Amino acid sequence: MFCQKCGQPLPPASNFCPACGQPANPNLFMASPLNTMYRPRGLRVIAGVCAAFHVRYGWDLTAIRILAVVLAIFLFPVTEIAYLIAWLVMPEEVLLSPQTVVAAPVPPFPGDPNAR
């Protein structure tokens, strides 16, 4: 079996290509990032719950935060408990470390006066 993206041979029981990361069988069900709500690391102020709604639904982040504060004032214990539960239940964004790419040296251009 070969990868459909890069053409590398796949190990017998692999789910992903070891070379490019492409799923070995794209017909299998995979969780879409659009269906998953997570707390992003970059936009958070307290725990990232409001930022999660912003990322998932595309709502205005400032409006979500203002609504959260207004609900926290008028529905005192309920909003705070719901926020804490969302903080504990909602997964945090996973940052994947980029693979280090080592490029081959570029040969000098013919006729380049700076070439050694």
N, C-alpha and C positions, 0 to 999 in steps of 0.2 A: 504494500500500500504506500502511496506517495502523497505528499502534501499538495493540495489543490492550488495553493498560493505560490510556494517557492519551488516545488518539485523535489524536495529532499525526501529520502526514504524514511518512513515512520516506523518506530519500534512496534511490535505486535499489539501490545495492550495499551498504547498511548492514547490519551484524549486530546493532546495538543501537540503541534509540531515543535520539536526541541530547537529548531533553527529560527523560526519566525513567530511562533506562538499562535498560529492559526488553529482553530478547532479542527480536530481530525475528522469529525463527522458534523458538518454544519446543520444537519437535520435534527440533531438532538436539541431538546429544550434547554435554553440558557436564560438566566435571569438578565433582563435588560436593565441598563442603568437608568432608563426613564421610568421604570416601575419600582425602583428601589429608592427609599428616602434615607439619606444619610446626613450626618452633621459635618459640613465642610470645615476644614481647618482655617481657611483664609478669611472668611467673612464673619466669623463668630465674634460676639462681644462677651457673652457670659458662657453659654454652653453650646451655642450653635443651633438651637431648636428653631428659632425664627429664620435663620439662614437656610435651614433644611427645607422649609416651606418655600422660600424664595427660589432655591435651586430646583426643587421638584416641580412646582407649579408655575414658576416664572412671575410670581406676584412681586410688587414693589417691596423691597426690603424695609424701607423706612416706614411704610404704611403697616406692615406686619408688626414691626416693633412697637409702633404707637398703639395699635390695636391690642397687643399683648399687655402693655402698661395699663390701658384703660380697663381691660377685662380684669387685670390683677387688682385694680382699685375697687371696682364695683362688685366683683365676684370673689372677694378676698381669699378664702381658703381653697376654693375649687380650682382656680386658675394656677395657683402656685403648685398644688399637688399634681395637676395635669402636666405642668411644665417639668416638674421633677421626674415624673414617670416617663415622659417623652425623652428626657435626658438620659435616663437609665436604659431605656429599651432601644432607642434609635442608635444604629451603629455609627461609628466615626469613619470619616473618609480615610481610605487606605491610599497612601502615596507609594507608588512603586518607584524604586530607584532606577534611574535610566541606566541602560547597559553602556559601558564604556566602549566607544567605537574608536579603533585605532586605524587611522587612514594611512595608506601607503604614501611615501614621499612623492611629490610631483616632480617629474623631470623638468629641467630648465627649458625654456622656450628657445628654439634655435635662433641664434643671432642676438641673444640677450646679453647686453654688455655687463650685467651684474652677475652672470653665471660664472661659477668657478671651475 
